[in-house]
Amino acid sequence: QLEREQKRLKKIEEEKQKRLEEERLEQERLEREKLELEQELKQLELNKIEQERLEKLEEERLLLEKQQQELEEQNRLQQLEQERLDKEREEQKRLQKLEQELLERQEQERLIEQQRLEALELQKQKQLEEQEKLLREQQLEQERLLKEE
């Protein structure tokens, strides 16, 4: 009977030891799972931080792209304005040149007209002198004829 009791106690002890070992193994498995889950959680947090960083970078890239487009548009408008000003300046020069040519032409025409008038005046003067000369000759002729009578 004692032997049976010892066997039974031994068997109970072995069962207990077996259960303890299973519990220990289960505890280790749970610890490993916990560590794995914590590691996974850390990785997820890191991924989230990286995702936020990437999103921020993308926002910055979009902002820079928009600023670049605005700058290009501003440059294009400035270039158009500069071209307009250049054309305006060229047109102004062309008009000034035309005005100068017109003034020179008018001055030439005025000089030609003045020379024509002076020539007419000179011709008139000569005609007058010629008429006066003819008149004097006629008077002298009349006086001579009168004297002869």
C-alpha positions in Angstrom: 0.0 0.0 0.0 2.8 2.4 0.8 4.4 1.7 -2.5 1.1 2.4 -4.3 0.8 5.6 -2.4 4.3 6.5 -3.3 3.7 5.7 -6.9 0.5 7.7 -6.8 2.3 10.7 -5.1 5.1 10.3 -7.6 2.6 10.3 -10.5 0.9 13.4 -9.0 4.3 15.0 -8.6 5.2 14.2 -12.3 1.8 15.6 -13.4 2.5 18.7 -11.3 5.9 19.0 -12.8 4.5 18.4 -16.3 1.9 21.1 -15.7 4.4 23.5 -14.4 6.6 22.9 -17.4 3.7 23.4 -19.7 2.8 26.6 -17.9 6.4 27.8 -18.1 6.5 27.0 -21.8 3.1 28.8 -22.3 4.5 31.8 -20.3 7.5 31.9 -22.5 5.4 31.7 -25.6 3.2 34.5 -24.3 6.3 36.6 -23.5 7.6 36.0 -27.1 4.2 37.0 -28.6 4.1 40.0 -26.4 7.6 41.0 -27.5 6.7 40.4 -31.1 3.6 42.5 -30.7 5.5 45.3 -29.1 8.0 45.1 -31.9 5.3 45.2 -34.4 3.7 48.1 -32.7 7.0 50.0 -32.7 7.4 49.3 -36.4 3.8 50.5 -37.0 4.6 53.7 -35.1 7.8 54.1 -37.1 5.9 53.5 -40.3 3.3 56.1 -39.3 6.0 58.6 -38.5 7.6 57.9 -41.9 4.3 58.2 -43.7 3.7 61.6 -42.1 7.2 62.7 -43.0 6.6 61.5 -46.6 3.2 63.3 -46.7 4.9 66.5 -45.4 7.6 66.2 -48.0 4.9 65.7 -50.7 3.1 68.8 -49.5 6.4 70.8 -49.6 7.1 69.4 -53.1 3.6 70.5 -54.3 4.1 73.9 -52.7 7.5 74.3 -54.4 6.0 73.2 -57.7 3.2 75.7 -57.3 5.7 78.5 -56.4 7.8 77.4 -59.4 4.8 77.7 -61.7 3.9 81.1 -60.3 7.5 82.3 -60.8 7.4 81.0 -64.4 4.1 82.8 -65.0 5.4 86.0 -63.5 8.6 85.7 -65.6 6.4 85.1 -68.7 4.3 88.2 -67.9 7.4 90.3 -67.3 8.8 89.1 -70.6 5.6 90.0 -72.4 5.6 93.4 -70.7 9.3 93.9 -71.7 8.5 93.0 -75.3 5.5 95.4 -75.3 7.8 98.2 -73.9 10.5 97.4 -76.4 7.9 97.5 -79.3 6.5 100.8 -77.9 10.0 102.2 -77.7 10.7 101.1 -81.3 7.4 102.6 -82.4 8.3 105.8 -80.6 11.7 105.9 -82.3 10.1 105.3 -85.7 7.5 108.0 -85.1 10.3 110.4 -84.0 12.3 109.6 -87.1 9.2 110.2 -89.3 8.5 113.4 -87.5 12.1 114.5 -88.0 11.9 113.6 -91.7 8.7 115.5 -92.0 10.2 118.6 -90.3 13.3 118.4 -92.6 11.0 118.0 -95.6 8.9 121.0 -94.5 12.1 123.0 -93.9 13.3 122.1 -97.4 9.9 123.0 -98.9 10.0 126.3 -97.0 13.5 127.1 -98.3 12.4 126.2 -101.8 9.3 128.4 -101.5 11.5 131.2 -100.1 13.9 130.9 -103.0 10.9 130.9 -105.4 9.5 134.0 -103.8 12.9 135.7 -103.8 13.3 134.7 -107.5 9.8 136.1 -108.2 10.6 139.3 -106.2 13.9 139.6 -108.2 12.0 139.0 -111.5 9.4 141.6 -110.5 12.2 144.0 -109.6 13.8 143.5 -112.9 10.5 143.9 -114.7 9.9 147.2 -112.7 13.4 148.4 -113.6 12.8 147.4 -117.2 9.4 149.2 -117.2 11.0 152.3 -115.6 13.8 152.2 -118.1 11.2 151.9 -121.0 9.2 154.8 -119.4 12.3 157.0 -119.2 13.2 156.2 -122.7 9.6 157.0 -123.8 9.7 160.2 -121.8 13.0 161.1 -123.3 11.7 160.2 -126.8 8.6 162.4 -126.1 10.7 165.2 -124.9 12.9 165.0 -127.8 9.9 164.9 -130.2 8.4 167.8 -128.4 11.7 169.7 -128.7 11.8 169.0 -132.4 8.3 170.3 -132.9 
